[in-house]
Amino acid sequence: MRPGEVRREVVRGHHPGEQYIRIVRPFARDFRRVDRGLLVAREAVLEPKGRIGKVWRAIRRVLIGPPIPSAHEIHERLTKVKALAIFASDNISSSAYATEEIMRVLVLAGIGALALTLPITLAIIVVLAIVVTSYQQTIRAYPRGGGSYIVASDNLGPLPGLIAGAALLTDYVLTVSVSISAGVAALTSLFPALFAQRVALAVAFVVLLCLGNLRGIRESGTIFAAPTYVYLAAIFGLLGYGLLLFATGNLPSYEAPTEWREAHGVEALGLLLLLRAFASGAVALTGVEAVSDGVPAFKPPEARNAQIVLILMGTFFGAIFLGMSFLAGQLGILPDPSEQETVVSQLTRTLVGVGTPYHYLVQFSTALLLVLAANTAFADFPRLASFLARDHYLPRQFLFRGERLAFGVGIVVLAAVAATLIVSFQGSVTNLIPLYTVGVFVAFTLSQSGMVWRWWRLRHEEQSWRRRAFPNTVGAIATGIVAVVVGIAKFALGAWMVLVLIPLFVLVMLGIHRHYSTLSRELAVQPGETVLPDNLPPAVVVPLSRMDRAAVAALSFARSISSDVTAVHISDTREDAEAFRRLWEEFNLPVPLVIVDSPYRALVEPLLAYIDAVDQLDPQRPVAVVLSEFVPRHWWEYLLHNQSALRLKLKLFFRPNTIVVDVPYYLGHGFRVK
Amino acid sequence: MRPGEVRREVVRGHHPGEQYIRIVRPFARDFRRVDRGLLVAREAVLEPKGRIGKVWRAIRRVLIGPPIPSAHEIHERLTKVKALAIFASDNISSSAYATEEIMRVLVLAGIGALALTLPITLAIIVVLAIVVTSYQQTIRAYPRGGGSYIVASDNLGPLPGLIAGAALLTDYVLTVSVSISAGVAALTSLFPALFAQRVALAVAFVVLLCLGNLRGIRESGTIFAAPTYVYLAAIFGLLGYGLLLFATGNLPSYEAPTEWREAHGVEALGLLLLLRAFASGAVALTGVEAVSDGVPAFKPPEARNAQIVLILMGTFFGAIFLGMSFLAGQLGILPDPSEQETVVSQLTRTLVGVGTPYHYLVQFSTALLLVLAANTAFADFPRLASFLARDHYLPRQFLFRGERLAFGVGIVVLAAVAATLIVSFQGSVTNLIPLYTVGVFVAFTLSQSGMVWRWWRLRHEEQSWRRRAFPNTVGAIATGIVAVVVGIAKFALGAWMVLVLIPLFVLVMLGIHRHYSTLSRELAVQPGETVLPDNLPPAVVVPLSRMDRAAVAALSFARSISSDVTAVHISDTREDAEAFRRLWEEFNLPVPLVIVDSPYRALVEPLLAYIDAVDQLDPQRPVAVVLSEFVPRHWWEYLLHNQSALRLKLKLFFRPNTIVVDVPYYLGHGFRVK
């Protein structure tokens, strides 16, 4: 019975009297024996046996590839060049829509209000500078990775941590929805015919990213570094060319989208509109968190390199954002009300001509970068969810890494929610934006406040704590104000959903945590306190509806585990009771039979009452119910049988002190008794 | 451990040293002991313990009443007066729409074609007379009840029996849909405002009938006899009055429905239209079967009384049908194209005035009789389904009689299908009629052919076989012709659905029969051939993911049923394997541990492979897998746990030779070990 053991079989040879002994090693096929009591499963155990299982496995192999053993996991460190490309893609890609979203709000007050695009851009860049400076401290303090969830729970306690966590998870979902929608918009700017299919196209991208991530795309592949640099080169080239034209006074004239010409300003240019424009542009700060989250992935000196990358990121992004807003203003570009053509595309085609190779280059590299930005959320969301699951705030399933080492549950949940959002909002970036940003700034505020509190705690150990706390304080105040501004300005447009969802989400996570804590407290057992008790064999009850082979198999097994076995038959009528008694006596089995007459024709309830009574007769001993279950050849054949066994099992499962034993009987196979 | 046994408990008294012996009789509360090994469950066992169970039970009591014990079943015999009311209601109620349905077809060829209503009515009455005569023989030959299913299977073999059974089941469903829709039409004729709600109203009637029948309405109650006689009196009074007016030349003038005046004949008056009109009117023959089906319910002499009732039924119905068609023709009544007002209502209001008490009387008694007719299908369908289930052609569930002695599954299935039909056809009698009638005539033909064959078989015993076979031969030929006519005439309008459904239904029933036969053949066991083998205790495998109280409970139970117990832990990583091994050694339990390292992080598959290997090591012994299952306090807490145990159980269930043992561990309760 122990692994490594062999079974000897006597085999008769061809000649009379000839005999061989065949040695069977049942464990050899599926396991490698490493040590006494330690086997290693081979890949062969994963091979399904059934036909459906094989087909499903073949499909999975094509979609996500063959399984990867844990030992093959790669821990690659990133150079600054690669790290910038990977971590900054989310942030830098926001430049593809940040200017446009500011303009879309301002234009509501008429074309003249668009002059305010540049000042608002500058205000946002100031906030960005504050955040980047503030995060320099976070990176230094948390070289093992300092996402908002970790920093906030570490310094402010679990509740702020959970709020930050919930805000970030919401945000990662929106990163996917917004980036993919914006990527699709970059493509439909080139090919207006695709516009009608933009929702389907966006969902298809989400599914592709989901499959790619289940397959376990290596974040660090060079292939993911390329789009960022191509985009940077293309955009800086474009902006440089534009500025040159501007400096030389040769800016070409701009042709507005057709639909625009009849549109008018409909709202007054009040404070709320200004705040809304600012809130829309503040989307530019999403993705800053990524760098401080991923510090351990940098080559040493990790913190230093991460700080440099963060500054580079901020600088590049700021330059693009500023240049874009400036040139859009100078050219007098108007956002397309139908969302068919992006502002970037209008800018490009005005400067270099519609349909020119450069126009294609900018649009394609923008689309690619945006998809890449969504891809980073596919890395961030499952990782944060696994942190929360590790701390027992999310279901354990988020911790499980599938055949390809990816956090499968997190990836699928992210893809499903993001796709649902895209469909609900018809793939419109402008409609999705109000939901975005609130979460980011809530997380920023909590993270920065945590840092402030940290410096205060360490004030006796850290000499320069005042100097260090300063940028974090400024950061916390600035991001806090922006969070409030965004929340108010975008409240009615959709931010309320996020502001309702985050507390709800936090409540659910607290409930989950309480469940897991109770569980582990109640189940905990220490080595010293337990000696396995020498239990009496259980009192065994075998419910029988008929006398057939399945019944004999159940009785036979019951007798093999206990000497105290009682067969119970529930009868509808007294005639049935007498007939069953006569049949039972003919069989002459060494097991007593109790017949329970059920005048109300109920089956399950009298049986449960009987088991209750048996249990009370001797409360010290468990009761085992042995069910003879017939297993049909086809699943649909189940429908032809009374579902009583299933109902009985369900009821018994919720009855303390009762053990349920299933003895299956296979049609065409039987149960090997003796 | 045996019922009737008592447990003695020592109880300490109030004074020091004082002791009582308390005798506990656990079986006394729920069971009455009749004999050695025979208990009778009390009603108390049906009392649910949980809160949801109690609420559900209270709702059920209100809706369908308290449970009835089998012994209280009433077997009442019917007088001819009651029998006529109950069995004839289906047939006689057809007179409420038969004339109208003929007219609706004829009018397609113009108002002039309506003159053919009377000749077609006469033709149908001839068929009715043939069928009634023919069924006189059936009643004599099958005094224990001769429905088409029984007569056809008895004489022609199982396949024709099944065809008749499938045809009749289809027909009972349509009886409910058509009768209820027609009943609602009788009401909307009085209250046109209800017309918009006719579908909801009809579905509500179906639900009421379903609940009433689940409650176990006594078919024989006097309350069900009244509507038939009220209807007969009201209609005969109306027709008599109408004929009197006609004889005296005082027929009032008729005002056609408003919409009608612009309508024109659109089809040519060809043979097919005539056949369609005939087929529509042939609906009048539904319900003739009921009498011969219910012979055992009559007072003795059963057959004689049933024959008389059948003749009375035919006479009454024929008279009404004829009178109705005649007067409708004389008054020049036109069917309302919007189906808002029935022909009967138009006839009544023309003769006695709209909104007069007599108009109300006719309409209400018609509606009531039609609902009563639907109610007979609620008795017939479940009974026929239970016959088919008894012969293993339908799932066993159709045989089970619920708490109120009703065939609950049959009743609910009938109500669900009938309601679906009403909704799909928008509660329109005219749209439902083409599906009807085909089934009835197929069943008639098979039943009568069966009778012919029966006389041929008995020709040597029965002197007068030729004389007896004659009416059946005429009946078989006539109903066979009508079946073909109806099938062809109504094919495109919906009869094709029935003609496709019946063979499909027969195929399914044959499949079910084959399944049950295989099952009982393979499971059969004879008293002589079995001695319970003295099995070795099973090889027990206990999969453990953690060391907690649930694990200890499982190990403890495993040791109580076998001395051959192995604990198995599946580990993700080699570190986990080593940590678990160290912990295990600290616990120092007398059970060997095998750790299976799973490099691909799969849990279920390596465990299954391990169980396979253990099984192959000693194929003579069964393997028992003891699962420690933790039972949470709330159902939603299940979502927070890996579904691995469930997946494992499912896989094990389909693995021969493996027994699954569930050892539940209750949070807040524990598992009583020792």
Chai-1 contact restraints between the chains, C-beta under 6 A:
chainA,res_idxA,chainB,res_idxB,connection_type,confidence,min_distance_angstrom,max_distance_angstrom,comment,restraint_id
A,M1,B,A539,contact,1.0,0.0,6.0,A-B,restraint_1
A,M1,B,D564,contact,1.0,0.0,6.0,A-B,restraint_2
A,P3,B,V594,contact,1.0,0.0,6.0,A-B,restraint_3
A,R7,B,L617,contact,1.0,0.0,6.0,A-B,restraint_4
A,P26,B,A613,contact,1.0,0.0,6.0,A-B,restraint_5
A,P26,B,Q616,contact,1.0,0.0,6.0,A-B,restraint_6
A,P26,B,L617,contact,1.0,0.0,6.0,A-B,restraint_7
A,F27,B,A613,contact,1.0,0.0,6.0,A-B,restraint_8
A,D30,B,A609,contact,1.0,0.0,6.0,A-B,restraint_9
A,G37,B,L593,contact,1.0,0.0,6.0,A-B,restraint_10
A,G37,B,V594,contact,1.0,0.0,6.0,A-B,restraint_11
A,L38,B,I595,contact,1.0,0.0,6.0,A-B,restraint_12
A,L39,B,V596,contact,1.0,0.0,6.0,A-B,restraint_13
A,V40,B,D597,contact,1.0,0.0,6.0,A-B,restraint_14
A,A41,B,V596,contact,1.0,0.0,6.0,A-B,restraint_15
A,A41,B,S598,contact,1.0,0.0,6.0,A-B,restraint_16
A,A41,B,P606,contact,1.0,0.0,6.0,A-B,restraint_17
A,V45,B,E605,contact,1.0,0.0,6.0,A-B,restraint_18
A,V45,B,P606,contact,1.0,0.0,6.0,A-B,restraint_19
A,V45,B,A609,contact,1.0,0.0,6.0,A-B,restraint_20
A,L46,B,A602,contact,1.0,0.0,6.0,A-B,restraint_21
A,L46,B,E605,contact,1.0,0.0,6.0,A-B,restraint_22
A,P67,B,Y600,contact,1.0,0.0,6.0,A-B,restraint_23
A,P69,B,P599,contact,1.0,0.0,6.0,A-B,restraint_24
A,P69,B,Y600,contact,1.0,0.0,6.0,A-B,restraint_25
A,S70,B,P599,contact,1.0,0.0,6.0,A-B,restraint_26
A,P395,B,L640,contact,1.0,0.0,6.0,A-B,restraint_27
A,R396,B,N642,contact,1.0,0.0,6.0,A-B,restraint_28
A,R401,B,R601,contact,1.0,0.0,6.0,A-B,restraint_29
A,E403,B,Y600,contact,1.0,0.0,6.0,A-B,restraint_30
A,H515,B,E637,contact,1.0,0.0,6.0,A-B,restraint_31
A,H515,B,L640,contact,1.0,0.0,6.0,A-B,restraint_32
A,E522,B,L667,contact,1.0,0.0,6.0,A-B,restraint_33
A,L523,B,D548,contact,1.0,0.0,6.0,A-B,restraint_34
A,L523,B,R549,contact,1.0,0.0,6.0,A-B,restraint_35
A,L523,B,A550,contact,1.0,0.0,6.0,A-B,restraint_36
A,V525,B,D548,contact,1.0,0.0,6.0,A-B,restraint_37
A,V525,B,R549,contact,1.0,0.0,6.0,A-B,restraint_38
A,V525,B,V552,contact,1.0,0.0,6.0,A-B,restraint_39
A,P527,B,E586,contact,1.0,0.0,6.0,A-B,restraint_40
A,P527,B,F587,contact,1.0,0.0,6.0,A-B,restraint_41
A,T530,B,V552,contact,1.0,0.0,6.0,A-B,restraint_42
A,L532,B,S556,contact,1.0,0.0,6.0,A-B,restraint_43
A,L532,B,L589,contact,1.0,0.0,6.0,A-B,restraint_44
A,P533,B,S556,contact,1.0,0.0,6.0,A-B,restraint_45
A,P533,B,V673,contact,1.0,0.0,6.0,A-B,restraint_46
A,P533,B,K674,contact,1.0,0.0,6.0,A-B,restraint_47
A,N535,B,S556,contact,1.0,0.0,6.0,A-B,restraint_48
A,N535,B,S560,contact,1.0,0.0,6.0,A-B,restraint_49
A,P537,B,S560,contact,1.0,0.0,6.0,A-B,restraint_50
A,A539,B,M1,contact,1.0,0.0,6.0,A-B,restraint_51
A,D548,B,L523,contact,1.0,0.0,6.0,A-B,restraint_52
A,D548,B,V525,contact,1.0,0.0,6.0,A-B,restraint_53
A,R549,B,L523,contact,1.0,0.0,6.0,A-B,restraint_54
A,R549,B,V525,contact,1.0,0.0,6.0,A-B,restraint_55
A,A550,B,L523,contact,1.0,0.0,6.0,A-B,restraint_56
A,V552,B,V525,contact,1.0,0.0,6.0,A-B,restraint_57
A,V552,B,T530,contact,1.0,0.0,6.0,A-B,restraint_58
A,S556,B,L532,contact,1.0,0.0,6.0,A-B,restraint_59
A,S556,B,P533,contact,1.0,0.0,6.0,A-B,restraint_60
A,S556,B,N535,contact,1.0,0.0,6.0,A-B,restraint_61
A,S560,B,N535,contact,1.0,0.0,6.0,A-B,restraint_62
A,S560,B,P537,contact,1.0,0.0,6.0,A-B,restraint_63
A,I561,B,I561,contact,1.0,0.0,6.0,A-B,restraint_64
A,D564,B,M1,contact,1.0,0.0,6.0,A-B,restraint_65
A,E586,B,P527,contact,1.0,0.0,6.0,A-B,restraint_66
A,F587,B,P527,contact,1.0,0.0,6.0,A-B,restraint_67
A,L589,B,L532,contact,1.0,0.0,6.0,A-B,restraint_68
A,L593,B,G37,contact,1.0,0.0,6.0,A-B,restraint_69
A,V594,B,P3,contact,1.0,0.0,6.0,A-B,restraint_70
A,V594,B,G37,contact,1.0,0.0,6.0,A-B,restraint_71
A,I595,B,L38,contact,1.0,0.0,6.0,A-B,restraint_72
A,V596,B,L39,contact,1.0,0.0,6.0,A-B,restraint_73
A,V596,B,A41,contact,1.0,0.0,6.0,A-B,restraint_74
A,D597,B,V40,contact,1.0,0.0,6.0,A-B,restraint_75
A,S598,B,A41,contact,1.0,0.0,6.0,A-B,restraint_76
A,P599,B,P69,contact,1.0,0.0,6.0,A-B,restraint_77
A,P599,B,S70,contact,1.0,0.0,6.0,A-B,restraint_78
A,Y600,B,P67,contact,1.0,0.0,6.0,A-B,restraint_79
A,Y600,B,P69,contact,1.0,0.0,6.0,A-B,restraint_80
A,Y600,B,E403,contact,1.0,0.0,6.0,A-B,restraint_81
A,R601,B,R401,contact,1.0,0.0,6.0,A-B,restraint_82
A,A602,B,L46,contact,1.0,0.0,6.0,A-B,restraint_83
A,E605,B,V45,contact,1.0,0.0,6.0,A-B,restraint_84
A,E605,B,L46,contact,1.0,0.0,6.0,A-B,restraint_85
A,P606,B,A41,contact,1.0,0.0,6.0,A-B,restraint_86
A,P606,B,V45,contact,1.0,0.0,6.0,A-B,restraint_87
A,A609,B,D30,contact,1.0,0.0,6.0,A-B,restraint_88
A,A609,B,V45,contact,1.0,0.0,6.0,A-B,restraint_89
A,A613,B,P26,contact,1.0,0.0,6.0,A-B,restraint_90
A,A613,B,F27,contact,1.0,0.0,6.0,A-B,restraint_91
A,Q616,B,P26,contact,1.0,0.0,6.0,A-B,restraint_92
A,L617,B,R7,contact,1.0,0.0,6.0,A-B,restraint_93
A,L617,B,P26,contact,1.0,0.0,6.0,A-B,restraint_94
A,E637,B,H515,contact,1.0,0.0,6.0,A-B,restraint_95
A,L640,B,P395,contact,1.0,0.0,6.0,A-B,restraint_96
A,L640,B,H515,contact,1.0,0.0,6.0,A-B,restraint_97
A,N642,B,R396,contact,1.0,0.0,6.0,A-B,restraint_98
A,P656,B,Y666,contact,1.0,0.0,6.0,A-B,restraint_99
A,P656,B,H669,contact,1.0,0.0,6.0,A-B,restraint_100
A,N657,B,R672,contact,1.0,0.0,6.0,A-B,restraint_101
A,I659,B,V663,contact,1.0,0.0,6.0,A-B,restraint_102
A,V660,B,D662,contact,1.0,0.0,6.0,A-B,restraint_103
A,V661,B,V661,contact,1.0,0.0,6.0,A-B,restraint_104
A,D662,B,V660,contact,1.0,0.0,6.0,A-B,restraint_105
A,V663,B,I659,contact,1.0,0.0,6.0,A-B,restraint_106
A,Y666,B,P656,contact,1.0,0.0,6.0,A-B,restraint_107
A,L667,B,E522,contact,1.0,0.0,6.0,A-B,restraint_108
A,H669,B,P656,contact,1.0,0.0,6.0,A-B,restraint_109
A,R672,B,N657,contact,1.0,0.0,6.0,A-B,restraint_110
A,V673,B,P533,contact,1.0,0.0,6.0,A-B,restraint_111
A,K674,B,P533,contact,1.0,0.0,6.0,A-B,restraint_112
